[in-house]
Amino acid sequence: MPKKPRQTKKYSSAGKLANSLNFTGDWNKQDEVYGFLQQNNYFWNSKTKEWKSAGQAKPPTNLVELRALVGGESESILMGQLLKYIFERCGLEFIKISPPYSCRPPNQNDYRVYLTFKRTPEFDRFCEFCRSSLKKQ
């Protein structure tokens, strides 16, 4: 038998709110209750200790942002250029690449670069092609 979630303020108030929203899932699965509330645009405000309505969701971003972690500064620059080349071929419009940033100790010999791309209709078609190809496997 699954263990019942602890009756914290967050969980007990989530139960009351989920009940008012006609939750039909498993009350003993905390993640299911919280997920239901998030799907209904509620979030837990840890400062006020209450569930708040998030209001209307913003449309999804049109950007694709990547972080590449590589051992070595020159390799990170090369990796950034390689990723730029690959993702442009997939239909993304390149916007910017960051300079290499070194990681904090004890990983100070590793570097990271950030790349930003903009989605295009060509990229969306490429994604749909990939989805349909994966379904056939």
Protein Blocks (a to p, Z undefined) as FASTA:
>chain_A
ZZdddddfklmmmmmmmmmnopabdfklmklmmmmmmmnopacdfklopacdebjadddd
fbdcdddddedjklmmmmmmmmmmmmmmnopacfbdcdddddddfklmbccddddddddf
klmmmmmmmmmmmmmZZ
